Amino acid sequence: GSSAPKGGLWDTPLGAVGNAAGNIPITALGAAFGGAGAEAPKGKLSPEELVHPGTGPYPAHYTTDPSLPDKTIYAPMTPPPASVKMPVIVWGEGGCFKTGTFYAPFLIELASHGYVILANGPPTGSPPTTMADMGKLMQTPQTKVSDLLDSIDWVVKGGGKKFGSLDLERIATAGQSCGGTEALSAAYKNDKVKLTFLVNSGTLNAEARPWLREFKYPVGIFNGGPKDIAYANGVADYEVLQLPAFMANLDTGHGGTLFAKNGGKFGKAVSSFLEWTFRGDQKSKAICLDPKAPGSLVSENWNVSAKGW
C-alpha cells in the first residue's frame, strides 16, 4: 500500500505548481510541469467557451445532486432517448483538487456524446483561467480514492436515473494527473469498473507498477508527450499492462488541451476512445487505430500505440 491516501495504491503527492501567481494563462500549466509543447493551447477561453455544450449529439452541462454531496455531475441537459444507454465515468481532478469544474470544457465535451460523469468536488464557479486561479486551487482540500468509490456506489444503487438510461455494465474510472492515480486505485480488483483511462498521468510509485499486470479490463493513457512530467510514467505503465491497452501522446506538455474549447484535441481523442471501447463504434475505432482513417489521431499529430485489441 501507500503511506499517503490521496492517490491510493498509485500515490501521487501534490507537488508545487511553479509560478502559481499573476495573470499568466492557465494554458501555461504545461510550462510549470516540464514545458509546453507545440500543441498546447494558447491564451484564455471566453466565459461562453468555458461552458460550451460540446460537439456531441446531446448538448451537455454540469449540475449537482443533493444525494451525492461534494460531486459535480456532467450530463446531457435533456435526457437522451431511453434507447441510448449512457456509460458512467467517475473522474478524479488534477492535483486531486476538490473542485468539480477544474476541467469543465473537456468533461462537458465527453458528456455531450451521451455519458454521465461524476467528478470529484463540488462546482467552484468557472474553471481556472490563470495561474493565480491555480494557486487558489492549491489551497483547497484534496480528494481521496474513496470519493471515486462513493460515486460508483451511488450510481449502482440507483442514483442518477433522472439523467437518462444509465449503462451500469460500462463504468469507467478516469482522471488527470493525480486524479489518474486515484482512477487506477479505484479500478484495482474492482469488477464494477470495466475501463480506466488516464490523462497526463501515470504511476509514480514504482513499487505499485507491477500490480498493473493484475488489471482485467482495458486501459487508455492520453499524455502530453515528452514535455509532460507524466510521460515516462505513462509509457512504463503501458509496457507493463497485459490486457487491451491504448496509449496516445500529443506534444502539449502536462496541461494537455483540457482548457481549450471542448477540450481541444484531447476532447476528440478521448471521446473517440470511449465511443470505440464502450459502444463498439467502428468509425471511432478507426480514428484511434488507423492512421489513414479520416480524422485519425495520427493525422492530428498524435503518437499512438495499441495492443491486445
C-alpha positions in Angstrom: 0.0 0.0 0.0 0.9 3.6 0.2 1.7 5.9 3.1 -0.4 8.6 1.5 -4.1 8.1 1.0 -4.5 10.7 -1.7 -3.6 8.7 -4.7 -4.2 5.3 -3.1 -2.0 2.5 -4.2 -0.6 4.5 -7.1 0.2 7.5 -4.8 0.6 11.0 -6.4 1.7 13.6 -3.8 0.5 17.2 -4.5 3.6 19.0 -5.8 4.4 22.6 -6.4 2.8 24.2 -9.4 5.7 26.5 -10.0 4.8 30.2 -10.6 1.2 30.0 -9.4 0.7 33.7 -9.4 -0.2 36.5 -11.7 -2.3 36.7 -14.7 -0.5 34.0 -16.6 -3.0 32.0 -18.7 -3.7 28.5 -17.2 -2.7 27.2 -20.6 0.9 27.8 -19.4 0.3 25.0 -16.9 2.4 22.7 -19.0 5.4 25.0 -18.7 5.3 24.6 -15.0 5.5 20.9 -15.3 8.3 20.3 -17.8 7.4 22.6 -20.6 4.6 23.4 -23.0 4.6 21.7 -26.4 3.7 22.9 -29.8 0.1 21.6 -29.5 -0.5 23.3 -26.1 -3.5 25.8 -26.3 -2.7 29.5 -26.3 -4.5 32.3 -24.4 -7.7 32.1 -22.4 -11.2 30.9 -23.2 -14.1 33.3 -23.1 -16.8 32.6 -20.5 -19.0 31.2 -23.2 -16.3 28.8 -24.4 -15.7 27.5 -20.9 -19.2 26.1 -20.8 -19.8 25.4 -24.5 -22.3 22.5 -24.6 -20.0 20.2 -26.6 -19.9 18.9 -30.1 -21.7 15.6 -29.5 -25.4 14.9 -30.2 -26.6 15.7 -26.7 -25.7 19.3 -25.5 -24.4 19.0 -22.0 -23.6 21.0 -18.9 -22.8 20.3 -15.2 -25.1 20.2 -12.2 -25.3 18.7 -8.7 -27.5 16.3 -6.8 -28.0 16.6 -3.0 -27.9 12.8 -2.7 -24.3 12.9 -4.0 -22.6 15.7 -2.0 -19.3 17.2 -3.0 -19.5 16.0 -6.5 -20.2 17.7 -9.9 -22.3 15.8 -12.4 -21.8 16.3 -16.1 -24.6 15.0 -18.3 -26.8 15.9 -21.3 -29.1 18.8 -20.5 -32.0 16.8 -21.9 -32.0 13.0 -21.2 -31.4 11.2 -24.5 -33.9 8.6 -25.8 -34.3 5.6 -23.5 -32.6 3.5 -26.2 -29.4 5.4 -25.6 -27.6 3.7 -22.8 -25.2 6.1 -21.2 -21.9 4.7 -19.7 -20.8 6.3 -16.4 -17.4 7.8 -15.8 -16.1 8.7 -12.3 -13.4 11.4 -12.5 -10.5 12.5 -10.3 -9.3 16.0 -10.8 -5.8 17.2 -11.5 -3.9 17.7 -8.2 -6.6 15.6 -6.6 -8.2 19.0 -6.1 -11.7 19.1 -4.6 -13.2 21.1 -7.4 -15.5 19.6 -9.9 -15.3 22.3 -12.5 -11.5 22.2 -13.0 -11.7 20.7 -16.5 -15.3 21.7 -17.3 -14.7 22.2 -21.1 -13.3 18.7 -21.5 -15.8 16.9 -19.3 -18.8 18.7 -20.9 -17.5 17.6 -24.3 -17.4 13.9 -23.2 -20.9 14.2 -21.7 -22.3 15.6 -24.9 -21.6 12.2 -26.6 -24.0 10.5 -24.1 -22.0 9.9 -21.0 -22.7 10.8 -17.3 -19.6 11.9 -15.5 -19.3 12.1 -11.7 -16.4 14.4 -10.9 -14.8 14.8 -7.5 -15.5 18.0 -5.8 -18.4 20.5 -6.0 -18.7 23.2 -8.7 -16.4 26.1 -7.7 -17.5 28.5 -10.3 -15.7 28.9 -13.6 -12.7 26.7 -14.4 -9.4 28.4 -13.6 -8.1 30.7 -16.4 -4.9 32.0 -14.8 -2.1 30.6 -12.8 -3.3 32.8 -9.9 -6.5 30.8 -10.0 -4.4 27.7 -9.9 -2.7 28.9 -6.8 -6.0 29.4 -5.1 -7.0 25.8 -6.0 -3.9 24.5 -4.3 -5.3 25.8 -1.0 -8.4 23.6 -1.4 -8.8 20.2 0.2 -7.6 17.1 -1.7 -9.8 14.2 -2.6 -9.2 10.5 -1.9 -9.8 7.3 -3.8 -12.9 6.7 -1.6 -14.5 9.7 -3.3 -14.5 7.8 -6.6 -15.7 4.7 -4.9 -18.6 6.7 -3.3 -19.6 7.8 -6.8 -19.7 4.3 -8.1 -21.7 3.1 -5.2 -24.2 6.0 -5.7 -24.9 5.2 -9.3 -25.0 1.4 -8.7 -27.6 2.0 -6.0 -29.8 3.9 -8.5 -28.5 7.4 -8.3 -28.6 9.5 -11.5 -31.7 8.0 -13.2 -33.0 11.4 -13.8 -30.2 12.0 -16.3 -31.4 9.2 -18.6 -30.8 5.4 -19.1 -27.5 4.6 -17.4 -25.4 1.6 -18.5 -24.1 0.1 -15.3 -22.2 -2.5 -17.2 -20.0 0.2 -18.5 -18.5 2.2 -15.7 -15.1 3.8 -16.1 -12.7 5.3 -13.7 -10.6 8.2 -15.0 -8.7 11.3 -14.1 -6.0 13.8 -14.8 -2.5 13.8 -13.2 -3.1 13.0 -9.5 -6.7 12.1 -10.4 -5.4 9.4 -12.7 -3.7 7.7 -9.9 -7.0 7.8 -8.0 -8.6 6.2 -11.0 -6.1 3.3 -11.1 -6.6 2.7 -7.4 -10.4 2.7 -7.6 -10.3 0.2 -10.5 -7.8 -2.2 -8.9 -9.6 -5.5 -8.3 -12.9 -3.8 -8.8 -15.2 -5.7 -11.2 -17.7 -2.9 -11.3 -15.1 -0.9 -13.4 -14.8 -2.1 -17.0 -12.5 0.6 -18.3 -9.9 3.0 -16.9 -8.3 6.0 -18.8 -5.6 8.3 -17.6 -5.0 11.9 -18.8 -1.5 13.4 -18.2 -0.9 10.7 -15.6 1.0 7.5 -14.8 2.2 5.5 -11.8 4.6 7.5 -9.6 5.1 4.7 -7.0 7.3 2.3 -9.0 6.6 -0.4 -6.4 2.9 -0.3 -7.5 3.5 -0.6 -11.2 3.7 -4.4 -11.3 0.2 -4.5 -9.9 -1.0 -3.2 -13.3 -0.5 -6.8 -14.6 -3.5 -7.8 -12.4 -5.9 -5.4 -14.3 -8.5 -7.4 -16.2 -10.2 -4.6 -18.2 -8.9 -2.1 -20.8 -6.8 0.9 -20.0 -6.2 4.1 -22.1 -3.4 6.6 -21.5 -3.6 10.1 -23.0 -0.5 12.1 -22.3 1.3 15.3 -23.5 4.4 13.9 -25.0 8.0 14.0 -23.6 7.4 17.5 -22.1 4.7 16.1 -19.9 6.1 15.1 -16.5 3.8 12.1 -16.6 5.1 10.9 -20.0 7.8 8.4 -18.8 5.4 7.0 -16.2 2.7 6.6 -18.7 5.0 4.8 -21.1 6.2 2.5 -18.3 2.6 1.7 -17.3 1.7 0.9 -20.9 4.6 -1.5 -21.2 3.6 -3.4 -18.0 -0.1 -3.8 -18.9 -1.0 -7.3 -20.1 -4.6 -6.6 -21.4 -6.0 -4.4 -24.2 -4.3 -1.1 -23.8 -4.1 2.1 -25.8 -1.7 5.0 -25.5 -1.7 8.3 -27.3 0.7 11.3 -26.9 0.3 14.8 -28.2 3.0 17.4 -27.9 1.3 19.6 -25.3 3.1 19.2 -22.0 1.3 18.3 -18.8 -1.8 20.5 -19.3 -2.9 18.6 -22.4 -5.6 20.6 -24.2 -8.2 20.2 -21.5 -8.5 24.0 -21.1 -9.2 24.5 -24.8 -12.8 24.9 -26.2 -14.5 21.5 -26.0 -11.3 20.1 -24.5 -9.4 20.5 -27.8 -7.7 17.5 -29.4 -7.8 15.7 -26.1 -11.6 16.0 -26.1 -11.9 14.5 -29.5 -9.4 11.7 -28.8 -10.9 10.6 -25.5 -14.5 10.8 -27.0 -13.4 8.6 -29.9 -11.7 6.1 -27.5 -14.9 5.9 -25.4 -17.2 5.5 -28.4 -14.9 2.7 -29.7 -14.4 0.8 -26.4 -17.8 1.3 -24.8 -20.1 1.5 -27.8 -18.2 -0.5 -30.4 -18.3 2.3 -32.9 -16.2 1.3 -35.9 -15.6 4.8 -37.2 -14.2 5.8 -33.8 -12.1 2.7 -33.6 -10.6 3.6 -37.0 -9.9 7.2 -35.8 -7.9 5.7 -32.9 -6.1 2.8 -34.6 -5.9 3.5 -38.4 -3.6 6.3 -39.4 -5.2 6.5 -42.8 -8.8 6.9 -41.5 -10.4 10.3 -42.0 -9.7 12.4 -38.9 -7.4 9.9 -37.4 -5.5 10.8 -34.3 -2.2 10.2 -36.2 -3.3 12.7 -38.8 -3.7 15.2 -36.0 -0.2 14.7 -34.7 -0.9 12.1 -32.0 1.7 9.4 -31.4 -0.4 6.2 -30.9 0.3 2.7 -29.6 -2.1 -0.1 -29.1 -2.0 -3.7 -28.1 -4.4 -6.6 -27.3 -7.5 -5.3 -29.1 
